[in-house]
Amino acid sequence: MSYVEQNLISGEHVLYKTGLHWIVLVGPVIVASFFGFPGLFLLIGSIATLRDRDTRAMGVAGFVLLIVAGLCVLLGYVRRKATEMAVTNRRILIKTGLLSRRTIELLLSKVESIGVQEGLLGRMLGYGSVVVRGTGGTPEPFSTIAHPLEFRRQVQQQIEQREQKLNSSM
C-alpha cells in the first residue's frame, strides 16, 4: 500500500496520482552501461578460457562490475518509485524519499498557486517541474514529474469544484 493510500482521511479519495518520469532512469542506465559492458566482456572472456588464475580473476572482476551496474539501475528505480504525488478531493499529497522521507500535505483551500516548468525535452516527453505554493508559504519545487500539466489541471479542477460547492451552499 502506498504512502498516499495509507494517509487518507475519512471521506477522502484519490483523484489523480503521479510520480517521477521514466527519464530519471536514463542517468543510472548510462552509468550502469559503463560498468556493465566491460563486466560482461570480462565475465564472458573468463568463462571462455577457464584455464589459469588470471582468467578467474577477470571473471570475478567482471561479476563485480555487473553487480555494480545492477545496483546503479536498482537505485534509480527505487528513487523513481519512492516519489508519489497525488490529488485527492481535499488536499495535495507529495512524498519523496524512502529511507529519509519528505512530505507535503496541503489542503486545496490553502493552495495559492501551482506552477509548471517544462523544457523542450520535457514538453516532448511529458515531464517537468511542479512548483506548489501554499498561502503564506514558500514555493516547493519538484522536478522531473510525469505529466505535470495534468497534475496542475487536476489541482485547479478540484479547487474550482470546492469553491462551487461553497458558493452553492451559501
C-alpha positions as CSV (number, residue, x, y, z in Angstrom):
1,M,0.0,0.0,0.0
2,S,1.4,3.4,-1.0
3,Y,2.0,6.3,1.4
4,V,-0.9,8.3,-0.1
5,E,-3.4,5.4,0.4
6,Q,-2.2,4.9,3.9
7,N,-2.7,8.5,4.9
8,L,-6.1,9.3,3.5
9,I,-8.6,10.8,6.0
10,S,-12.2,9.7,6.2
11,G,-14.3,10.6,3.2
12,E,-11.1,11.4,1.2
13,H,-10.3,9.6,-2.1
14,V,-7.5,9.8,-4.6
15,L,-8.5,11.5,-7.9
16,Y,-5.1,11.7,-9.6
17,K,-1.7,10.2,-8.8
18,T,1.7,10.6,-10.5
19,G,5.4,10.3,-9.7
20,L,8.8,10.8,-11.3
21,H,9.0,10.4,-15.1
22,W,11.0,7.5,-16.6
23,I,13.6,10.0,-17.7
24,V,15.2,9.8,-14.2
25,L,16.3,6.2,-15.1
26,V,18.4,7.4,-18.1
27,G,21.4,8.6,-15.9
28,P,21.6,5.4,-13.9
29,V,21.3,3.3,-17.1
30,I,24.2,5.2,-18.7
31,V,26.3,4.8,-15.6
32,A,25.4,1.1,-15.4
33,S,26.4,0.6,-19.0
34,F,29.9,1.9,-18.2
35,F,30.2,-0.8,-15.6
36,G,28.1,-3.5,-17.2
37,F,29.5,-3.8,-20.7
38,P,33.2,-4.2,-19.5
39,G,32.0,-6.5,-16.8
40,L,30.1,-8.6,-19.3
41,F,33.1,-8.8,-21.6
42,L,35.4,-9.8,-18.7
43,L,33.0,-12.4,-17.5
44,I,32.5,-13.9,-21.0
45,G,36.2,-13.9,-21.7
46,S,37.0,-15.6,-18.4
47,I,34.3,-18.3,-19.0
48,A,35.7,-19.0,-22.5
49,T,39.2,-19.7,-21.0
50,L,38.9,-21.2,-17.5
51,R,42.5,-22.4,-17.5
52,D,44.6,-20.2,-15.3
53,R,44.3,-17.9,-12.3
54,D,44.4,-14.7,-14.3
55,T,41.2,-15.5,-16.2
56,R,39.4,-16.4,-12.9
57,A,40.3,-13.0,-11.6
58,M,38.9,-11.5,-14.7
59,G,35.7,-13.4,-14.2
60,V,35.4,-12.2,-10.6
61,A,36.1,-8.6,-11.7
62,G,33.5,-8.9,-14.4
63,F,31.0,-10.3,-12.0
64,V,31.6,-7.4,-9.5
65,L,31.2,-4.9,-12.3
66,L,27.9,-6.4,-13.3
67,I,26.7,-6.2,-9.7
68,V,27.7,-2.5,-9.6
69,A,25.8,-1.9,-12.8
70,G,22.7,-3.7,-11.4
71,L,22.9,-1.6,-8.2
72,C,23.0,1.6,-10.3
73,V,19.8,0.7,-12.1
74,L,18.2,-0.5,-8.9
75,L,18.9,2.7,-7.0
76,G,17.5,4.7,-9.9
77,Y,14.4,2.6,-9.9
78,V,13.9,2.9,-6.2
79,R,14.3,6.7,-6.4
80,R,11.6,6.8,-9.0
81,K,9.2,4.6,-7.0
82,A,9.9,6.5,-3.8
83,T,8.2,9.7,-5.1
84,E,4.4,10.0,-5.0
85,M,2.3,13.0,-5.9
86,A,-1.5,12.8,-5.5
87,V,-4.5,15.0,-5.7
88,T,-7.5,14.0,-3.6
89,N,-10.9,15.6,-3.2
90,R,-9.5,17.5,-0.2
91,R,-5.7,18.1,-0.5
92,I,-2.5,17.6,-2.3
93,L,-0.1,15.0,-1.0
94,I,3.6,14.8,-2.1
95,K,6.1,12.3,-0.7
96,T,9.7,11.9,-1.7
97,G,12.3,9.5,-0.3
98,L,12.4,6.0,1.0
99,L,14.9,5.9,3.9
100,S,14.5,9.6,4.8
101,R,11.1,10.9,3.8
102,R,9.9,14.4,2.9
103,T,6.2,15.0,2.8
104,I,4.0,17.9,1.9
105,E,0.3,17.8,2.5
106,L,-1.6,20.9,1.5
107,L,-5.3,21.5,1.8
108,L,-6.8,22.5,-1.5
109,S,-8.3,25.6,0.2
110,K,-4.7,26.7,1.1
111,V,-3.2,26.4,-2.4
112,E,-2.1,29.8,-3.5
113,S,-0.5,28.8,-6.8
114,I,0.8,25.8,-8.7
115,G,3.3,26.3,-11.4
116,V,4.8,24.1,-14.1
117,Q,8.1,24.5,-15.8
118,E,8.9,22.4,-18.8
119,G,12.0,22.5,-21.1
120,L,11.9,21.5,-24.7
121,L,12.8,17.8,-24.0
122,G,10.3,17.8,-21.1
123,R,7.5,19.0,-23.4
124,M,8.3,16.4,-25.9
125,L,8.5,13.5,-23.4
126,G,5.9,14.6,-20.9
127,Y,7.8,15.7,-17.8
128,G,8.6,18.9,-16.0
129,S,8.9,20.6,-12.6
130,V,5.9,21.4,-10.5
131,V,6.1,24.3,-8.0
132,V,3.4,24.3,-5.3
133,R,2.9,27.3,-3.1
134,G,0.6,27.4,-0.2
135,T,-0.9,30.6,1.3
136,G,1.9,32.5,3.0
137,G,4.3,29.6,2.4
138,T,7.5,29.2,0.4
139,P,7.5,27.6,-3.0
140,E,8.1,23.8,-3.1
141,P,9.6,22.7,-6.4
142,F,9.5,19.0,-7.5
143,S,11.5,18.2,-10.7
144,T,11.1,15.5,-13.4
145,I,7.5,14.8,-12.5
146,A,5.5,12.8,-15.1
147,H,2.6,14.7,-16.7
148,P,3.0,18.0,-14.7
149,L,0.3,19.8,-16.7
150,E,-2.3,17.1,-15.9
151,F,-1.3,17.3,-12.2
152,R,-1.9,21.1,-12.3
153,R,-5.2,20.7,-14.1
154,Q,-6.4,18.2,-11.5
155,V,-5.5,20.5,-8.7
156,Q,-7.2,23.5,-10.4
157,Q,-10.3,21.4,-11.1
158,Q,-10.6,20.3,-7.5
159,I,-10.1,23.9,-6.2
160,E,-12.9,25.1,-8.6
161,Q,-15.3,22.3,-7.5
162,R,-14.7,23.1,-3.9
163,E,-15.4,26.8,-4.5
164,Q,-18.6,26.0,-6.4
165,K,-19.8,23.8,-3.5
166,L,-19.1,26.6,-1.0
167,N,-20.9,29.2,-3.2
168,S,-23.9,27.0,-3.8
169,S,-24.3,26.3,0.0
170,M,-24.4,30.0,0.8
